Structure formats: structure tokens, C-alpha cells
Amino acid sequence: MEEKNEYIKGRGAQINTENRFIKKHTEKYYDDLPTHEEREDLAINNAKTKFIDVHPKTILNKVTSPDLGFGYSMNPYQGCEHGCIYCYARNSHEYWDFSPGLDFEQNIMVKKNAHSLLRDAFMKKGWEPTTIMLSGNTDCYQPIERKMQITRKILEVCAEFSHPVSIITKNTMIERDMDILQELSKDNLVHVTLSLTTLNEDLKRIMEPRTASVRNILRTLETFAKNGIPVNINAAPMIPALNDHELPKIIKTVAGYGASRVSYIVVRLNHEVATIFEDWIRKNFPDRAENVLKKTKYLHGGNLFDSRYGKRMSGEGIFAEMIKKQYQIAMNKYMSGRSMPAFNKTLFYQKVNKQMSLF
């Protein structure tokens, strides 16, 4: 591992990669290189987060991927301060002229008008209720949500129209919105997915540094289960030679806390995420870095990433089969008979007609 004062604490990515859409680059030259102490100061300063207001005209993104089970995704924030090193969404920051590396964690776009845009969409003639995923790209409960409350306002709109919504998060801040989630759950209008990559707190702290602890994720799962809110645990991503061996234990553990379902995804290091991840794994686990990268390639036909539908999230080959078999055995043993309830899409029309009658 590099010297301690060169590692940016509280961040996943330790570098900024070049934006592949920008053809011209400006290089900076210094007459005097900074000392170790100065580099540590720079690291602290560079670790500060900036929040940028943006004003989109639409908020719903139609999902056409056949291996995702929802019709639209909705992201109140672009970029994510959670800092998960493996996050596939990092590359989307390049469309905003940022790097997928540190920029993704440090420059967060905030969509304050998201709930208003959602209400407008529901009020349009011909809107058909379908599953909307919060968040399909970046976490809707990342730290700034505590102040902005954009996600809460979105859920209020869903409750107002009795529209089904699915949520995925790594943050226990979701407990703040228990009142709305219980209201939605009574009519089978909400699914919650809590992402749990590992049960090892030390690994979690450096792999996804600003997410909730394992202990708190399990507490939230138990709280929701006791209050009738269905929870899927997404054990993702499974990274060979790093956390894949934990899958059976994760399934056993969350079954005991009341999970309705468990799913998993294998790691996929798309585009610049591969460079960011490789830098991270070599700095934090130099003894096993080559093994992790080599086995990850086995999952994707010799590459660190496979974009093919049906293969990109499950992988293929001997290691993919081993993970799948572990998953099936553990699910049969600990999760037999459990499932997420079907969404109720019938109540939306009653609510929207009531809204229209006000005009």
C-alpha cells in the first residue's frame, strides 16, 4: 500500500481518469513538486464535495434493457458521494464533462425539481402505471438527501397518485421515510432493495467508504420487515477472490433479519471503472490484486467487462457457475418460499382521476 498520507481517506477512487469524450487535455507543470505534508493537505482539500444545481426538463428515463425488471429509472442526483469503487454508474459522469474517478464522488448534480417533473408525468394523458426505480444510476439516499429531501418529495408524489415505486440504496437514511413507505406498502406499491456487498466492516469501509455500516443495514432490514415493508437484499457486486465467498453467509444472515428475497450481481468493470478499480485494488490489496483481476476476466470471457444482455450481470464460465451454485444452494436452504409481493397498478387511475377533477 502507498504511504498513508497519500491515500485520500473517505473516498473510494484515488484518481481521476481522463474523460474519453474530451479530445483535448490541458496538462499542468510545476517547478516544485509538493512535499508529503503538502500532498496530504491537497488530498483533504480535494476530498471536499461540491453540489451543483441542474434543471432537467424530464426526470424519467425509459429502460429498454431486457435484463432489468423495471420500466423507468429516476435519479434525483447525478454522481454519488458514497464512493463505491466498483460502481458502473461512474462512467455516466463523463457526459457532464467530469471524470468517473474522484469527480464522480466530489461533484454532485442536484435535481431539485424532480418531484414536480414526476407529478407532471403522472398527469399526462395516457400515462400507464409501471415500475419506477429509484435509483437506477446513483443512490437516492446519499448524504446530501438529508438536507435536500428530494427523494422524500418524490415518494410523496408516488403516494399521492398511488403509483408503484421501487427503491435501491446503501444508506439507512431510508428509515427517515418510514411513514410514507408504510403507506405505500399497505397497497403493495413499494419494493425496497438494500445493497449489501460484504459482511466484513473493514472491507466495506474501504470499498464503499461513505455507505452505511453492515450493522446498520441489517438493523434497517429488520425494522422494515417488522413493519411490513418488503425488502430485497442485493448482494452485489460479487468480486472473485475478494468477497464472492461471502454469498452463502450473506443469504443466511439476511434471512434471519427478515429479507423477502436475495439477488446477486457479479462485478463488471466497464470502461474507465476498470482503471479506477485496478488502481484501488493494487493500493489496498497488493497481495491479491492480480488474482482478483484475473478471475474477474474469467467471468467475462477474458475481459473485465461484458456488455451483453443476459451475461453482463451473471457472468459466464467456471467462476460464474460456482457463484450461481452457491447462491442456489443457500437460497433453497435459507430463503425457500419467500418472495416480493406483486405491485398493485390498479389504484393509480382512481387517484389520477381524482386529481384531474380538481381542474
C-alpha positions as CSV (number, residue, x, y, z in Angstrom):
1,M,0.0,0.0,0.0
2,E,1.2,3.5,-0.7
3,E,2.2,5.8,2.1
4,K,-0.7,6.6,4.4
5,N,-0.6,10.3,3.8
6,E,-1.0,9.8,0.1
7,Y,-4.3,7.9,0.4
8,I,-7.4,10.1,0.3
9,K,-9.5,8.9,3.3
10,G,-13.2,8.7,2.9
11,R,-13.1,8.3,-0.9
12,G,-13.2,5.2,-3.0
13,A,-11.5,6.4,-6.1
14,Q,-8.0,7.7,-5.6
15,I,-7.5,9.1,-9.1
16,N,-9.3,10.9,-11.9
17,T,-9.2,9.2,-15.2
18,E,-9.3,11.1,-18.5
19,N,-12.8,11.7,-19.9
20,R,-13.0,9.6,-23.1
21,F,-15.3,12.1,-24.7
22,I,-12.9,15.1,-24.4
23,K,-10.3,15.1,-27.1
24,K,-8.2,18.0,-25.9
25,H,-6.5,17.9,-22.5
26,T,-4.6,20.6,-20.6
27,E,-1.5,19.4,-18.6
28,K,-0.2,21.3,-15.6
29,Y,3.5,21.7,-14.9
30,Y,5.0,22.6,-11.6
31,D,8.5,23.9,-10.9
32,D,8.5,22.5,-7.4
33,L,6.7,19.2,-6.5
34,P,4.8,19.3,-3.2
35,T,6.1,17.7,-0.1
36,H,4.4,14.8,1.6
37,E,2.7,17.2,4.1
38,E,1.6,19.4,1.2
39,R,0.2,16.4,-0.7
40,E,-1.8,15.4,2.4
41,D,-3.3,18.9,2.6
42,L,-4.1,18.8,-1.1
43,A,-5.8,15.4,-0.6
44,I,-8.0,16.8,2.2
45,N,-9.0,19.8,0.0
46,N,-9.7,17.6,-3.0
47,A,-11.9,15.4,-0.8
48,K,-14.5,18.2,-0.4
49,T,-17.8,17.8,-2.2
50,K,-19.4,20.3,-4.5
51,F,-23.2,20.4,-5.2
52,I,-24.4,21.7,-8.5
53,D,-28.0,22.7,-9.2
54,V,-29.3,21.4,-12.5
55,H,-32.7,21.9,-14.0
56,P,-33.7,18.9,-16.3
57,K,-36.9,19.1,-18.4
58,T,-37.6,15.4,-17.8
59,I,-36.8,13.1,-14.9
60,L,-37.9,9.7,-16.0
61,N,-35.5,7.5,-18.1
62,K,-37.1,4.8,-20.1
63,V,-35.4,1.4,-19.5
64,T,-35.1,-0.8,-22.5
65,S,-32.7,-3.4,-21.1
66,P,-34.3,-6.8,-21.1
67,D,-32.4,-8.0,-18.0
68,L,-33.7,-5.2,-15.7
69,G,-37.2,-5.6,-14.2
70,F,-38.5,-2.0,-14.3
71,G,-39.9,0.4,-16.9
72,Y,-38.3,3.7,-15.8
73,S,-35.4,4.8,-13.7
74,M,-35.3,8.1,-11.8
75,N,-32.2,9.7,-10.3
76,P,-32.6,12.9,-8.2
77,Y,-28.8,13.1,-8.0
78,Q,-26.1,12.6,-10.6
79,G,-22.8,11.5,-9.2
80,C,-22.6,9.8,-5.8
81,E,-20.7,10.6,-2.6
82,H,-20.9,7.0,-1.3
83,G,-17.7,6.4,-3.3
84,C,-18.3,2.7,-4.2
85,I,-15.1,1.8,-6.1
86,Y,-16.8,-0.7,-8.5
87,C,-19.8,1.5,-9.4
88,Y,-20.8,1.1,-13.1
89,A,-22.5,4.5,-12.9
90,R,-19.2,6.3,-12.7
91,N,-18.9,6.4,-16.5
92,S,-22.2,8.4,-16.8
93,H,-20.3,11.4,-15.2
94,E,-18.3,11.7,-18.4
95,Y,-21.5,13.1,-20.1
96,W,-21.3,16.0,-17.8
97,D,-17.6,16.7,-18.7
98,F,-16.3,15.1,-15.4
99,S,-14.1,12.2,-14.7
100,P,-15.6,8.9,-13.5
101,G,-12.9,8.9,-10.7
102,L,-12.8,11.4,-7.9
103,D,-15.0,13.8,-9.8
104,F,-17.9,11.3,-9.6
105,E,-17.7,11.5,-5.8
106,Q,-16.9,15.2,-5.5
107,N,-19.2,16.9,-8.0
108,I,-22.8,16.0,-7.4
109,M,-25.6,17.3,-9.6
110,V,-28.8,18.0,-7.7
111,K,-32.2,18.0,-9.4
112,K,-34.4,20.0,-7.0
113,N,-37.4,20.0,-9.4
114,A,-37.5,16.2,-9.7
115,H,-40.8,15.7,-7.8
116,S,-42.6,18.4,-9.9
117,L,-41.5,16.7,-13.1
118,L,-42.7,13.4,-11.8
119,R,-46.1,14.9,-11.0
120,D,-46.3,16.4,-14.5
121,A,-45.6,12.9,-16.0
122,F,-48.3,11.3,-13.9
123,M,-50.8,13.9,-15.0
124,K,-50.2,13.4,-18.7
125,K,-53.0,11.8,-20.7
126,G,-52.2,8.2,-21.5
127,W,-49.6,7.6,-18.7
128,E,-49.7,3.9,-17.8
129,P,-48.6,3.0,-14.3
130,T,-45.3,1.0,-14.4
131,T,-42.4,0.3,-12.1
132,I,-40.2,3.3,-11.5
133,M,-36.8,2.6,-10.0
134,L,-35.3,5.0,-7.5
135,S,-32.3,4.9,-8.2
136,G,-31.3,3.3,-11.5
137,N,-28.0,5.0,-11.6
138,T,-26.9,6.8,-8.4
139,D,-28.1,6.4,-4.8
140,C,-31.2,8.5,-4.0
141,Y,-30.3,8.4,-0.3
142,Q,-26.7,9.6,-0.5
143,P,-25.7,12.1,2.3
144,I,-27.0,15.3,0.7
145,E,-30.5,13.9,0.7
146,R,-30.7,14.5,4.5
147,K,-30.7,18.3,3.6
148,M,-32.4,18.3,0.2
149,Q,-35.2,15.8,0.8
150,I,-35.8,15.4,-2.9
151,T,-36.3,11.6,-2.6
152,R,-38.9,12.1,0.1
153,K,-40.8,14.6,-2.1
154,I,-40.7,12.0,-4.9
155,L,-42.2,9.4,-2.6
156,E,-44.9,11.8,-1.5
157,V,-45.9,12.2,-5.2
158,C,-46.0,8.4,-5.6
159,A,-48.2,8.1,-2.5
160,E,-50.4,11.0,-3.8
161,F,-51.1,9.1,-7.0
162,S,-50.9,5.5,-5.6
163,H,-48.1,4.8,-8.1
164,P,-45.7,1.8,-7.7
165,V,-42.1,2.6,-6.9
166,S,-39.0,0.5,-6.3
167,I,-36.0,1.9,-4.3
168,I,-32.4,0.7,-4.1
169,T,-30.0,2.2,-1.6
170,K,-26.9,1.6,0.5
171,N,-27.9,4.2,3.1
172,T,-30.1,3.6,6.2
173,M,-31.3,7.2,5.8
174,I,-34.3,5.5,4.1
175,E,-35.7,4.8,7.6
176,R,-36.5,8.5,7.8
177,D,-39.3,7.9,5.3
178,M,-40.8,5.0,7.1
179,D,-44.2,6.8,7.3
180,I,-44.5,7.1,3.5
181,L,-43.1,3.6,2.9
182,Q,-45.7,2.1,5.2
183,E,-48.5,3.9,3.5
184,L,-47.3,2.7,0.1
185,S,-46.7,-0.9,1.4
186,K,-50.3,-1.3,2.6
187,D,-51.4,-1.2,-1.0
188,N,-48.4,-3.2,-2.4
189,L,-46.9,0.0,-4.0
190,V,-43.3,-0.2,-2.9
191,H,-40.3,-2.6,-3.0
192,V,-37.1,-1.7,-1.2
193,T,-33.7,-3.1,-2.1
194,L,-30.8,-2.7,0.3
195,S,-27.4,-3.3,-1.3
196,L,-25.1,-5.4,0.9
197,T,-21.8,-6.2,-0.7
198,T,-20.0,-7.7,2.3
199,L,-20.4,-8.6,6.0
200,N,-16.8,-7.5,6.6
201,E,-16.9,-4.0,8.1
202,D,-13.2,-3.4,7.3
203,L,-13.6,-4.3,3.7
204,K,-16.8,-2.3,3.4
205,R,-15.1,0.8,4.8
206,I,-12.6,1.0,2.0
207,M,-14.6,-0.5,-0.8
208,E,-17.7,1.8,-0.4
209,P,-16.4,4.3,2.2
210,R,-19.5,6.6,2.8
211,T,-22.2,3.9,2.8
212,A,-24.0,2.6,5.9
213,S,-22.2,0.0,8.1
214,V,-23.2,-3.7,7.9
215,R,-24.7,-3.5,11.3
216,N,-26.9,-0.6,10.4
217,I,-28.0,-2.1,7.1
218,L,-29.1,-5.2,9.0
219,R,-31.0,-3.1,11.5
220,T,-32.9,-1.3,8.7
221,L,-33.7,-4.6,7.1
222,E,-35.1,-5.9,10.4
223,T,-37.1,-2.7,11.1
224,F,-38.7,-2.7,7.6
225,A,-39.5,-6.5,7.8
226,K,-41.3,-5.9,11.2
227,N,-43.3,-3.1,9.7
228,G,-44.5,-5.0,6.6
229,I,-42.2,-3.3,4.1
230,P,-40.8,-5.9,1.6
231,V,-37.1,-5.9,1.3
232,N,-34.8,-7.5,-1.3
233,I,-31.1,-7.7,-0.4
234,N,-28.9,-7.2,-3.4
235,A,-25.6,-9.0,-2.7
236,A,-23.6,-7.0,-5.2
237,P,-21.2,-7.0,-6.7
238,M,-19.7,-10.4,-6.1
239,I,-16.0,-9.9,-6.7
240,P,-13.9,-13.1,-7.1
241,A,-11.1,-13.6,-4.6
242,L,-12.4,-10.6,-2.6
243,N,-16.0,-11.1,-1.4
244,D,-17.6,-13.8,-3.5
245,H,-17.0,-16.5,-0.8
246,E,-19.4,-14.5,1.5
247,L,-22.5,-15.0,-0.6
248,P,-23.9,-18.0,1.3
249,K,-23.3,-16.3,4.6
250,I,-24.9,-13.1,3.4
251,I,-28.0,-15.1,2.4
252,K,-28.2,-16.9,5.7
253,T,-27.7,-13.7,7.7
254,V,-30.3,-11.6,5.9
255,A,-32.8,-14.4,6.0
256,G,-32.6,-14.2,9.8
257,Y,-33.3,-10.5,9.7
258,G,-36.5,-10.9,7.6
259,A,-35.4,-10.4,3.9
260,S,-38.1,-11.2,1.4
261,R,-35.7,-12.0,-1.3
262,V,-31.9,-12.0,-2.1
263,S,-30.4,-11.3,-5.5
264,Y,-26.8,-11.0,-6.6
265,I,-24.7,-9.5,-9.5
266,V,-21.1,-10.2,-10.4
267,V,-18.7,-7.4,-10.7
268,R,-18.4,-5.7,-14.1
269,L,-15.7,-3.1,-14.6
270,N,-17.0,-1.1,-17.6
271,H,-14.7,1.4,-19.4
272,E,-12.8,3.7,-17.0
273,V,-14.2,1.9,-13.9
274,A,-11.6,-0.8,-14.7
275,T,-8.7,1.7,-14.4
276,I,-10.1,3.2,-11.2
277,F,-10.7,-0.2,-9.7
278,E,-7.3,-1.6,-10.7
279,D,-5.6,1.4,-9.0
280,W,-7.7,0.8,-5.9
281,I,-7.1,-2.9,-5.6
282,R,-3.4,-2.6,-6.1
283,K,-3.2,0.1,-3.4
284,N,-5.3,-1.7,-0.9
285,F,-4.8,-5.4,-1.7
286,P,-1.4,-5.7,-3.5
287,D,-1.1,-9.4,-2.4
288,R,-4.3,-10.5,-4.2
289,A,-4.7,-7.8,-6.9
290,E,-3.6,-10.0,-9.8
291,N,-5.8,-12.8,-8.7
292,V,-8.9,-10.6,-8.4
293,L,-8.3,-9.1,-11.8
294,K,-7.6,-12.4,-13.4
295,K,-10.7,-14.1,-12.1
296,T,-12.8,-11.1,-12.9
297,K,-11.7,-11.6,-16.5
298,Y,-12.8,-15.2,-16.3
299,L,-16.3,-14.0,-15.6
300,H,-16.5,-12.0,-18.8
301,G,-14.8,-14.1,-21.5
302,G,-11.3,-12.7,-20.9
303,N,-12.3,-9.1,-20.3
304,L,-13.1,-7.0,-17.2
305,F,-16.5,-6.1,-18.6
306,D,-19.1,-7.7,-20.8
307,S,-22.0,-5.6,-22.1
308,R,-24.1,-8.4,-23.4
309,Y,-27.6,-8.6,-22.0
310,G,-28.1,-11.8,-20.0
311,K,-24.4,-12.2,-19.4
312,R,-23.2,-8.8,-18.1
313,M,-24.6,-9.2,-14.6
314,S,-24.3,-13.0,-14.1
315,G,-21.1,-13.7,-16.0
316,E,-20.1,-17.0,-17.6
317,G,-17.6,-19.7,-17.2
318,I,-16.4,-21.8,-14.2
319,F,-16.3,-19.0,-11.6
320,A,-19.7,-17.7,-12.6
321,E,-21.1,-21.2,-12.3
322,M,-19.5,-21.6,-8.9
323,I,-21.1,-18.4,-7.6
324,K,-24.5,-19.4,-9.1
325,K,-24.4,-22.8,-7.5
326,Q,-23.5,-21.3,-4.1
327,Y,-26.4,-18.9,-4.5
328,Q,-29.0,-21.6,-5.4
329,I,-28.0,-23.9,-2.5
330,A,-28.1,-21.1,0.0
331,M,-31.5,-19.8,-1.3
332,N,-33.0,-23.2,-1.1
333,K,-31.7,-23.7,2.4
334,Y,-32.5,-20.3,3.9
335,M,-35.0,-18.4,1.7
336,S,-37.4,-21.1,0.5
337,G,-40.9,-19.9,-0.1
338,R,-40.1,-16.2,0.2
339,S,-40.7,-13.6,-2.5
340,M,-41.5,-10.0,-3.1
341,P,-45.3,-9.2,-3.5
342,A,-46.6,-8.2,-6.9
343,F,-47.1,-4.5,-7.5
344,N,-50.6,-3.1,-7.4
345,K,-51.1,-0.9,-10.5
346,T,-54.9,-0.5,-10.3
347,L,-55.2,2.3,-7.8
348,F,-53.3,4.8,-9.9
349,Y,-56.3,5.5,-12.2
350,Q,-58.6,6.3,-9.2
351,K,-56.1,8.8,-7.8
352,V,-55.3,10.5,-11.2
353,N,-59.0,10.9,-12.0
354,K,-59.5,12.5,-8.6
355,Q,-56.6,14.9,-9.3
356,M,-58.0,15.7,-12.8
357,S,-61.4,16.5,-11.3
358,L,-59.8,19.4,-9.3
359,F,-59.1,21.3,-12.5
